[in-house]
Amino acid sequence: MGGPTTTKKKKKEKIKDYISWFEIPAINFQQSVDFYNDIFGIQMEKNIDNNYAMAFFPAEKGIGGAIVAGPGSVPGVIGPLLYLNAGEDLNLVLERVESAGGRIVMTKTLINEDSGYFAIFIDSEGNKLALHSIK
């Protein structure tokens, strides 16, 4: 009848972050890059080839992301909602959204004392995104 059977239990890996990379789609690549450079006060590094254009959010450690233009990169207001880290106080970023060509959908709103605040905006390309801060 056969020998003893052994069952190995797989050790479940504990995942620290469930997001490892994000991409924000754009049709007008430079307009989108200018929008995020303006609201965050950054200069994104760009990589452009014949099919795709990418501009990278500066990140030394942790989760990174980019603005992406090219085949299949279609902005939209439906689908997953990406929360961008707005630092200490999201109002500092949110107050630049409209002058950079975006639209505020929900102003700074308290989640709870432990989780902090969020706000929702539409970027210059028509993507719906959120900002998050602790204060």
Number of C-alpha atoms within 10 A of each C-alpha: 3 4 5 6 6 6 6 6 6 6 6 6 6 6 7 7 8 7 10 10 10 14 17 22 23 26 17 13 19 14 16 25 24 17 22 23 15 17 20 17 12 13 15 17 12 15 11 12 8 6 8 14 17 23 23 17 22 14 9 7 6 9 14 15 16 20 22 28 24 18 10 11 15 15 18 16 14 8 8 8 12 16 15 14 16 22 15 11 18 22 20 13 17 23 13 19 22 16 12 18 17 22 18 19 13 12 16 19 12 16 13 9 9 9 12 15 21 24 23 21 21 20 26 22 21 18 21 24 20 22 22 25 20 18 16
